[in-house]
Amino acid sequence: MSGTLSAMPRTVRIVAAVIVRDGKYLLTQRRHDAAQPLFWEFPGGKVEPGESDSDALRREVMERVGAEVRVIRPVAFQHHDYDDYAVELVLYEADLQTENVEPLRVKAVEWVHPMNFDRYPFPPADEAARGQVFSSTPPRKGKKDKAKA
């Protein structure tokens, strides 16, 4: 065989939290210096080697918005190939365990009604996963989450 084998792109596992409060979902905006800057997404990030999805999700949400979450269940999975890497994105239903969120390692945070998602550009993998969540089940009527002791 005379052809060259192209290297398989590295695959990054990403987890994100689908958190609802009063019918609105928590979205974060990526910083200017992030991969795919200024896109919006559900809060989360990369799973480190040896880390479970749940542990990674709790760590990433705390680092990005200063909040504790209880991870409930996976609600969407999306594999997406970008030019130089691939993403395995898993969205998890999660409950906020603290009252407030703040933009620590993100540019901004907002609570957004699903009818307004089209005003917030998502990266391709996130857009596809979001479509899985909102096409298969209607959005929960969120109640005000209370911090647990």
SULQUI-V397907 format. One record per backbone hydrogen bond with DSSP energy under -0.5 kcal/mol. CO is the residue of the C=O (numbers start at 1). NH is the residue of the N-H. If there is no record, write none. Layout:
CO|NH + CO|NH
//
This chain:
4|6 + 10|86 + 12|14 + 12|88 + 13|47 + 14|90 + 15|45 + 16|92 + 17|19 + 18|94 + 19|26 + 21|24 + 23|114 + 24|21 + 25|112 + 27|110 + 28|41 + 29|107 + 29|108 + 31|34 + 31|38 + 34|37 + 36|39 + 39|30 + 40|123 + 41|28 + 43|17 + 45|15 + 46|48 + 48|51 + 52|56 + 53|57 + 54|58 + 55|59 + 56|60 + 57|61 + 58|62 + 59|63 + 60|64 + 61|65 + 61|66 + 61|67 + 62|66 + 64|104 + 64|105 + 65|102 + 68|97 + 68|98 + 69|71 + 70|95 + 73|93 + 76|91 + 78|89 + 80|82 + 80|87 + 84|10 + 85|82 + 86|12 + 87|80 + 87|89 + 88|14 + 89|78 + 90|16 + 91|75 + 91|76 + 92|18 + 93|72 + 93|73 + 95|70 + 97|148 + 102|104 + 108|29 + 110|27 + 110|112 + 112|25 + 113|116 + 114|117 + 116|119 + 117|120 + 119|121 + 121|40 + 123|127 + 124|128 + 125|129 + 126|130 + 127|131 + 128|132 + 129|133 + 130|134 + 131|135 + 132|136 + 133|137 + 140|142
//
